[in-house]
Amino acid sequence: MSKKIKLSKRRVKEKFKLFGAAMQLSSDPFSKLAQINLKGNREMIIDGCYGIIEYSDCLISINIGNSTLKLMGFDFTISDYSESNITVKGVIKSIEFC
């Protein structure tokens, strides 16, 4: 027969406290990367952009930190642009990371 190991409530609480501290201190490896939400081929929301490099009716180039995001299509409009977020509407035909 196997023996049951009985942990005191104090030890269990200490383990949960250590686990919680580790979860809060760990850095997210994806935190500095741009987050891209695509709604069909009609709208793209980019969180974490650093600026617009090129903008026309059929091409938009966006600086997303360590690379450039190129959108190709037609009828592009930028419907929302804030400090680090951008919303592009139009018909997206291709997406390229350069």
Residue pairs with C-beta under 8 A, 6 or more apart in sequence:
32 48
32 65
33 48
33 64
33 65
34 46
34 47
34 48
34 49
34 64
34 65
34 69
35 46
35 47
35 48
36 44
36 45
36 46
36 47
36 69
37 44
37 45
37 46
37 47
38 44
38 92
38 95
39 45
41 73
41 91
41 92
41 93
42 89
42 90
42 91
42 92
43 87
43 88
43 89
44 71
44 87
44 88
44 92
44 95
45 85
45 86
45 87
45 88
46 62
46 64
46 69
46 85
46 86
46 87
46 88
47 84
47 85
48 64
48 65
48 84
49 62
49 63
49 64
49 69
49 84
49 85
49 86
50 63
50 64
50 65
50 84
51 62
51 63
52 60
52 61
52 62
52 63
52 78
52 81
52 86
53 61
53 62
53 63
53 68
54 60
54 61
55 61
55 76
55 78
56 76
57 74
57 75
57 76
58 72
58 73
58 74
58 76
59 70
59 71
59 72
59 76
60 70
60 71
60 76
60 78
60 88
61 68
61 69
61 70
61 71
62 68
62 69
62 70
62 71
62 86
67 97
67 98
68 97
68 98
69 95
69 96
69 97
69 98
70 95
70 96
70 97
70 98
71 88
71 92
71 94
71 95
72 92
72 93
72 94
72 95
72 96
73 90
73 91
73 92
73 93
73 94
74 90
74 91
74 93
75 90
75 91
76 88
76 89
76 90
77 88
77 89
77 90
78 86
78 87
78 88
78 89
79 87
79 88
79 89
80 86
80 87
81 87
